[in-house]
Structures are given as structure tokens and as C-alpha cells.
Amino acid sequence: MDTSKKEWNQYEESIDFYKHPLLTHIADDKQTEVGGRLENAFAIWKTEAQDRFDQLKANEEELNRIFIDLYGLNDELTPEVEDKEVSVRRADEERDIKSLLSYFIGLVFGRYSLDTPGLAYAGGEWNTDKYQKFVPNKDNLLLLNDDRYFDDDRDIMNRFRTFLAVTFGEEHVQENMDYIAYVIGKKADNSEQAIRKYFVDDFFKDHKKGYQKRPIYWEFNSGKQNGLKALMYLHRYDEGELAMMRTDYMYPLQSRYEERIEKLQQWVQDESVTKTKKQLEKKLKHVTQQLKELKQYDPIVRHVADQRINLDLDDGVLVNYEKLQDGNKILSKI
């Protein structure tokens, strides 16, 4: 029982979640073995998980033997336990890497801290002293853009590179990005774009599945073009959230889209290679559609922002999710 409980507590869905298993050995006696490489950290975790699995399976089979011998059931039962019946999980590279990405989101919002085991913030009074190695975003918002439009905390990949530098070392950031991109398997021109694509396309789907459609990170979503996608942490929400999002995120993003469109138009005009010209035209069309969608989304968000909606966490996720939207569709479907 202790083995199963300890294993379960290594996943953030557990109320007693302590620390992500892939970060367990980055600063202890196995630090040299990790060597700043996430792939090595996973290999260590894989061995530990397999050893725990084998031990629990052996324990369960031994108990079965004792039971069979005690009641004389040798002709009716066998002590062997099927792998699927063992109550702890083996390591799974894709699942565990994606869970690290989820843990990173928790760090950005202050739910977790690299300095404090377990939950660092789930409501109540905010304590900045809990966050030294990796400081959460000042705003309760993180943009999920499909390209780089900001060079500050608003951009998810800026934050992710900082996270990797803090945990595994600056010199290994690109190597670890390449490994993560390979594991999650998203097709893109480079590792950063592949990871960015995962956050834009799949993160919220995985998150709501892991939390049985009761997400703690909510996704603002303007539509199919991803003109605006952004995450917020439910426990940090306040009545000014949407007004802040419009002023500090949506308006600046609109300006970035307009600047990008202007550049793309010029590049299309100057380009003489047919293949490259078509690629630029495709990109131009996409960003133009994103800008249009963002502009259409703004009055909807403004209407909800003006309501200054107060949420009561005691009402549960589903009630609050609908309450915040106020009859509109500003969030991704759960």
C-alpha cells in the first residue's frame, strides 16, 4: 500500500503531489548521472519505476502463494499476477514528458514552486518568498501563440527556456528542447516550434482529460485560427482578469499581428522564388485571419469584462466555467 501511494503521489493529480519525478535527481547524489540532460533523468526514472513495479508484482504474487497454500487451492488458482493488474505504473516516455510540461505550467502560475514541495498556492494569501529559483508570472495569464510575438513573460517558450535553464542548466537547453520535441512528436521546422505547437494544439485537451474535465488551468480561445489562446489559473482569478487581458495582452498582440502582416506583405512583394513566395503568402493569409479573429473576439471579451464576474470556488469548476463566460463562448470547450 505504501508503495502504491508513494507512486501515485508523484503525479500532480494526487492531493499529496510532492515533486515531479523527472526533477527528483537534478541536485542529489545522482546529479552527475543526470548530467543536465532530461533524457538521462527519464532513464533513471524509468529504472526506478520498473523496479517498483517488479517489487510490487513480486509481493502480490507471494501473498497469492501464501493464500493458495493456506486454503489448499493449488489445483484451482495460480499465484501469477498479470502486469495490467499491478497497481503502480511503469514509466511512459511521452506521458511523463507531457506531465513535465504540465508541471512547468503550474510553476508559471505559482501553483508549484521549485523551492517548495507540494502545492505552493491554491488560493489564500500569496507569498512571494516561496518562489526563488523560478518566479511565477506577475499576471495570471500566459499566451499560447503559434509563433514568437513577444520576448518577455507573455511568451510561453521564453518561460519554458528559462525553466529548462534553471532546472537542467543553460548549456543544455537546446539539447533538452530537441529531446522533448522528439518525444511529443509534433511536426515543425524546429524544436521550439514543435513544443509551441503542442501547447497551442494539445495541452488543454490533455489537461482537461487528466483532471476529468474539471480543469484548473482555463484556456481563453478566440476560435479556429488561434488568434488568441491563453491560459489562466483558476485559483488566481480576480474580477479584473479579463480587463487586464484586453489591455496588456490582446491590444499588444493585435499590434504585433499588424506589424507581422506589414513585413510579410513586403517580403511577398520582394520574393522572386516561387516556392518561397507561396510559403510567405500562406503565412500572410494565416496571420491576417488571426488578426480578424482577434478583433471579432475583443467585443465579446469586453462585454464579459464589464460584468466583473466574481467566481466562488465552492460552486465547482463546471458552474464557474459557465458563469465566467456569461452566455458567451470565450473559453475552450470542456
Contacts in CASP RR format, 6 or more apart in sequence:
PFRMAT RR
TARGET T0000
AUTHOR 0000-0000-0000
METHOD contacts of the structure
MODEL  1
MDTSKKEWNQYEESIDFYKHPLLTHIADDKQTEVGGRLENAFAIWKTEAQ
DRFDQLKANEEELNRIFIDLYGLNDELTPEVEDKEVSVRRADEERDIKSL
LSYFIGLVFGRYSLDTPGLAYAGGEWNTDKYQKFVPNKDNLLLLNDDRYF
DDDRDIMNRFRTFLAVTFGEEHVQENMDYIAYVIGKKADNSEQAIRKYFV
DDFFKDHKKGYQKRPIYWEFNSGKQNGLKALMYLHRYDEGELAMMRTDYM
YPLQSRYEERIEKLQQWVQDESVTKTKKQLEKKLKHVTQQLKELKQYDPI
VRHVADQRINLDLDDGVLVNYEKLQDGNKILSKI
3 52 0 8 1.000
3 55 0 8 1.000
3 56 0 8 1.000
3 59 0 8 1.000
3 88 0 8 1.000
4 56 0 8 1.000
4 87 0 8 1.000
4 88 0 8 1.000
5 16 0 8 1.000
7 49 0 8 1.000
7 52 0 8 1.000
7 88 0 8 1.000
7 89 0 8 1.000
8 14 0 8 1.000
9 16 0 8 1.000
9 17 0 8 1.000
9 18 0 8 1.000
10 17 0 8 1.000
10 18 0 8 1.000
10 19 0 8 1.000
10 20 0 8 1.000
10 21 0 8 1.000
11 17 0 8 1.000
11 99 0 8 1.000
12 20 0 8 1.000
12 99 0 8 1.000
12 102 0 8 1.000
12 103 0 8 1.000
12 112 0 8 1.000
13 210 0 8 1.000
13 211 0 8 1.000
16 118 0 8 1.000
17 118 0 8 1.000
17 119 0 8 1.000
18 117 0 8 1.000
18 118 0 8 1.000
19 117 0 8 1.000
19 118 0 8 1.000
20 99 0 8 1.000
20 100 0 8 1.000
20 103 0 8 1.000
21 45 0 8 1.000
21 48 0 8 1.000
21 49 0 8 1.000
21 96 0 8 1.000
22 38 0 8 1.000
22 41 0 8 1.000
22 42 0 8 1.000
22 45 0 8 1.000
22 96 0 8 1.000
22 97 0 8 1.000
22 100 0 8 1.000
23 41 0 8 1.000
23 100 0 8 1.000
23 103 0 8 1.000
23 114 0 8 1.000
23 167 0 8 1.000
24 41 0 8 1.000
24 45 0 8 1.000
25 31 0 8 1.000
25 33 0 8 1.000
25 34 0 8 1.000
25 41 0 8 1.000
25 44 0 8 1.000
26 34 0 8 1.000
26 36 0 8 1.000
26 41 0 8 1.000
26 167 0 8 1.000
26 168 0 8 1.000
30 44 0 8 1.000
33 40 0 8 1.000
33 44 0 8 1.000
34 40 0 8 1.000
34 41 0 8 1.000
34 44 0 8 1.000
34 168 0 8 1.000
35 172 0 8 1.000
36 168 0 8 1.000
36 169 0 8 1.000
36 172 0 8 1.000
36 176 0 8 1.000
37 168 0 8 1.000
37 172 0 8 1.000
37 175 0 8 1.000
37 176 0 8 1.000
37 179 0 8 1.000
38 97 0 8 1.000
38 100 0 8 1.000
38 164 0 8 1.000
38 168 0 8 1.000
38 172 0 8 1.000
38 176 0 8 1.000
38 179 0 8 1.000
38 180 0 8 1.000
39 176 0 8 1.000
39 179 0 8 1.000
41 168 0 8 1.000
42 91 0 8 1.000
42 93 0 8 1.000
42 96 0 8 1.000
42 97 0 8 1.000
45 91 0 8 1.000
45 96 0 8 1.000
46 90 0 8 1.000
46 91 0 8 1.000
46 93 0 8 1.000
49 88 0 8 1.000
49 89 0 8 1.000
49 90 0 8 1.000
49 91 0 8 1.000
50 90 0 8 1.000
50 91 0 8 1.000
52 88 0 8 1.000
53 86 0 8 1.000
53 88 0 8 1.000
53 89 0 8 1.000
53 90 0 8 1.000
56 86 0 8 1.000
56 87 0 8 1.000
56 88 0 8 1.000
57 81 0 8 1.000
57 83 0 8 1.000
57 86 0 8 1.000
60 81 0 8 1.000
60 85 0 8 1.000
60 86 0 8 1.000
61 79 0 8 1.000
61 80 0 8 1.000
61 81 0 8 1.000
62 79 0 8 1.000
64 77 0 8 1.000
64 78 0 8 1.000
64 79 0 8 1.000
64 80 0 8 1.000
64 81 0 8 1.000
65 79 0 8 1.000
67 73 0 8 1.000
68 74 0 8 1.000
68 77 0 8 1.000
68 78 0 8 1.000
68 79 0 8 1.000
93 183 0 8 1.000
94 183 0 8 1.000
94 184 0 8 1.000
97 180 0 8 1.000
97 183 0 8 1.000
97 184 0 8 1.000
98 184 0 8 1.000
98 198 0 8 1.000
98 206 0 8 1.000
101 180 0 8 1.000
101 195 0 8 1.000
101 198 0 8 1.000
101 199 0 8 1.000
101 203 0 8 1.000
102 203 0 8 1.000
102 206 0 8 1.000
102 207 0 8 1.000
103 112 0 8 1.000
104 159 0 8 1.000
104 160 0 8 1.000
104 163 0 8 1.000
105 142 0 8 1.000
105 203 0 8 1.000
105 207 0 8 1.000
105 217 0 8 1.000
105 231 0 8 1.000
106 112 0 8 1.000
106 217 0 8 1.000
106 233 0 8 1.000
107 113 0 8 1.000
107 114 0 8 1.000
107 134 0 8 1.000
107 136 0 8 1.000
107 163 0 8 1.000
108 136 0 8 1.000
108 137 0 8 1.000
108 142 0 8 1.000
108 159 0 8 1.000
108 163 0 8 1.000
109 136 0 8 1.000
109 137 0 8 1.000
109 140 0 8 1.000
109 142 0 8 1.000
109 217 0 8 1.000
109 231 0 8 1.000
109 232 0 8 1.000
109 233 0 8 1.000
109 236 0 8 1.000
110 120 0 8 1.000
110 121 0 8 1.000
110 131 0 8 1.000
110 136 0 8 1.000
110 233 0 8 1.000
110 236 0 8 1.000
111 119 0 8 1.000
111 120 0 8 1.000
111 121 0 8 1.000
111 122 0 8 1.000
111 216 0 8 1.000
111 233 0 8 1.000
111 235 0 8 1.000
112 118 0 8 1.000
112 119 0 8 1.000
112 120 0 8 1.000
113 120 0 8 1.000
113 130 0 8 1.000
113 131 0 8 1.000
113 133 0 8 1.000
113 134 0 8 1.000
114 132 0 8 1.000
114 133 0 8 1.000
114 134 0 8 1.000
114 166 0 8 1.000
114 167 0 8 1.000
115 130 0 8 1.000
115 131 0 8 1.000
115 132 0 8 1.000
115 133 0 8 1.000
116 130 0 8 1.000
120 130 0 8 1.000
120 131 0 8 1.000
121 127 0 8 1.000
121 130 0 8 1.000
121 235 0 8 1.000
121 236 0 8 1.000
122 235 0 8 1.000
123 235 0 8 1.000
123 236 0 8 1.000
133 166 0 8 1.000
134 162 0 8 1.000
134 163 0 8 1.000
134 166 0 8 1.000
137 153 0 8 1.000
137 159 0 8 1.000
138 153 0 8 1.000
139 153 0 8 1.000
139 244 0 8 1.000
139 248 0 8 1.000
139 249 0 8 1.000
140 232 0 8 1.000
140 233 0 8 1.000
140 236 0 8 1.000
140 237 0 8 1.000
140 238 0 8 1.000
140 241 0 8 1.000
141 154 0 8 1.000
141 230 0 8 1.000
141 231 0 8 1.000
141 232 0 8 1.000
141 241 0 8 1.000
141 244 0 8 1.000
141 245 0 8 1.000
141 248 0 8 1.000
141 249 0 8 1.000
142 154 0 8 1.000
142 156 0 8 1.000
142 159 0 8 1.000
142 230 0 8 1.000
142 231 0 8 1.000
142 232 0 8 1.000
143 149 0 8 1.000
143 150 0 8 1.000
143 154 0 8 1.000
143 155 0 8 1.000
143 156 0 8 1.000
143 228 0 8 1.000
143 229 0 8 1.000
143 230 0 8 1.000
143 249 0 8 1.000
143 253 0 8 1.000
144 156 0 8 1.000
144 199 0 8 1.000
144 200 0 8 1.000
144 203 0 8 1.000
144 219 0 8 1.000
144 226 0 8 1.000
144 229 0 8 1.000
144 230 0 8 1.000
144 231 0 8 1.000
145 155 0 8 1.000
145 156 0 8 1.000
145 196 0 8 1.000
145 200 0 8 1.000
145 226 0 8 1.000
145 229 0 8 1.000
145 253 0 8 1.000
146 196 0 8 1.000
146 197 0 8 1.000
146 200 0 8 1.000
146 226 0 8 1.000
147 193 0 8 1.000
147 196 0 8 1.000
147 260 0 8 1.000
148 155 0 8 1.000
148 157 0 8 1.000
149 155 0 8 1.000
149 253 0 8 1.000
149 256 0 8 1.000
149 257 0 8 1.000
149 260 0 8 1.000
150 158 0 8 1.000
150 252 0 8 1.000
150 256 0 8 1.000
151 158 0 8 1.000
152 158 0 8 1.000
153 159 0 8 1.000
154 249 0 8 1.000
154 252 0 8 1.000
156 196 0 8 1.000
156 199 0 8 1.000
157 192 0 8 1.000
157 195 0 8 1.000
157 196 0 8 1.000
160 195 0 8 1.000
161 173 0 8 1.000
161 177 0 8 1.000
164 172 0 8 1.000
164 173 0 8 1.000
164 176 0 8 1.000
164 177 0 8 1.000
165 173 0 8 1.000
168 176 0 8 1.000
174 191 0 8 1.000
177 191 0 8 1.000
177 192 0 8 1.000
177 195 0 8 1.000
178 191 0 8 1.000
180 191 0 8 1.000
180 195 0 8 1.000
181 188 0 8 1.000
181 190 0 8 1.000
181 191 0 8 1.000
181 192 0 8 1.000
181 194 0 8 1.000
181 195 0 8 1.000
184 194 0 8 1.000
184 195 0 8 1.000
184 198 0 8 1.000
185 194 0 8 1.000
186 194 0 8 1.000
186 195 0 8 1.000
186 197 0 8 1.000
186 198 0 8 1.000
186 201 0 8 1.000
186 202 0 8 1.000
187 194 0 8 1.000
187 197 0 8 1.000
188 194 0 8 1.000
188 196 0 8 1.000
188 197 0 8 1.000
200 226 0 8 1.000
200 229 0 8 1.000
203 231 0 8 1.000
204 215 0 8 1.000
204 217 0 8 1.000
204 219 0 8 1.000
204 231 0 8 1.000
204 332 0 8 1.000
207 215 0 8 1.000
207 217 0 8 1.000
208 214 0 8 1.000
208 215 0 8 1.000
208 334 0 8 1.000
213 334 0 8 1.000
214 316 0 8 1.000
214 317 0 8 1.000
214 318 0 8 1.000
215 234 0 8 1.000
215 317 0 8 1.000
215 334 0 8 1.000
216 233 0 8 1.000
216 234 0 8 1.000
216 235 0 8 1.000
216 317 0 8 1.000
217 231 0 8 1.000
217 232 0 8 1.000
217 233 0 8 1.000
217 234 0 8 1.000
218 231 0 8 1.000
218 232 0 8 1.000
218 233 0 8 1.000
218 234 0 8 1.000
218 321 0 8 1.000
218 324 0 8 1.000
218 331 0 8 1.000
218 332 0 8 1.000
219 229 0 8 1.000
219 230 0 8 1.000
219 231 0 8 1.000
219 331 0 8 1.000
219 332 0 8 1.000
220 228 0 8 1.000
220 229 0 8 1.000
220 230 0 8 1.000
220 231 0 8 1.000
220 232 0 8 1.000
220 245 0 8 1.000
220 301 0 8 1.000
220 330 0 8 1.000
220 331 0 8 1.000
220 332 0 8 1.000
221 228 0 8 1.000
221 229 0 8 1.000
221 330 0 8 1.000
221 331 0 8 1.000
221 332 0 8 1.000
222 228 0 8 1.000
222 229 0 8 1.000
222 293 0 8 1.000
222 294 0 8 1.000
222 296 0 8 1.000
222 297 0 8 1.000
223 293 0 8 1.000
223 297 0 8 1.000
224 293 0 8 1.000
225 286 0 8 1.000
225 289 0 8 1.000
225 290 0 8 1.000
225 292 0 8 1.000
225 293 0 8 1.000
226 290 0 8 1.000
227 253 0 8 1.000
227 257 0 8 1.000
227 290 0 8 1.000
227 291 0 8 1.000
227 293 0 8 1.000
227 294 0 8 1.000
227 297 0 8 1.000
228 249 0 8 1.000
228 250 0 8 1.000
228 253 0 8 1.000
228 293 0 8 1.000
228 294 0 8 1.000
228 297 0 8 1.000
229 332 0 8 1.000
230 245 0 8 1.000
230 249 0 8 1.000
232 241 0 8 1.000
234 311 0 8 1.000
234 313 0 8 1.000
234 317 0 8 1.000
234 320 0 8 1.000
235 313 0 8 1.000
237 311 0 8 1.000
237 324 0 8 1.000
239 308 0 8 1.000
239 309 0 8 1.000
239 310 0 8 1.000
240 305 0 8 1.000
240 308 0 8 1.000
242 301 0 8 1.000
242 304 0 8 1.000
242 305 0 8 1.000
242 330 0 8 1.000
243 305 0 8 1.000
243 308 0 8 1.000
245 301 0 8 1.000
245 305 0 8 1.000
246 298 0 8 1.000
246 301 0 8 1.000
246 302 0 8 1.000
246 305 0 8 1.000
250 294 0 8 1.000
250 297 0 8 1.000
250 298 0 8 1.000
250 301 0 8 1.000
253 294 0 8 1.000
254 291 0 8 1.000
254 294 0 8 1.000
254 295 0 8 1.000
254 298 0 8 1.000
257 287 0 8 1.000
257 290 0 8 1.000
257 291 0 8 1.000
257 294 0 8 1.000
258 291 0 8 1.000
260 287 0 8 1.000
261 284 0 8 1.000
261 287 0 8 1.000
261 288 0 8 1.000
261 291 0 8 1.000
264 280 0 8 1.000
264 283 0 8 1.000
264 284 0 8 1.000
264 287 0 8 1.000
265 284 0 8 1.000
267 280 0 8 1.000
268 277 0 8 1.000
268 280 0 8 1.000
268 281 0 8 1.000
268 284 0 8 1.000
271 277 0 8 1.000
271 280 0 8 1.000
297 330 0 8 1.000
300 328 0 8 1.000
300 329 0 8 1.000
300 330 0 8 1.000
301 330 0 8 1.000
303 326 0 8 1.000
303 328 0 8 1.000
304 324 0 8 1.000
304 325 0 8 1.000
304 326 0 8 1.000
304 328 0 8 1.000
304 330 0 8 1.000
307 326 0 8 1.000
309 323 0 8 1.000
309 324 0 8 1.000
309 326 0 8 1.000
311 320 0 8 1.000
311 323 0 8 1.000
311 324 0 8 1.000
312 320 0 8 1.000
313 320 0 8 1.000
315 323 0 8 1.000
317 334 0 8 1.000
318 334 0 8 1.000
321 331 0 8 1.000
321 334 0 8 1.000
324 330 0 8 1.000
324 331 0 8 1.000
325 331 0 8 1.000
END
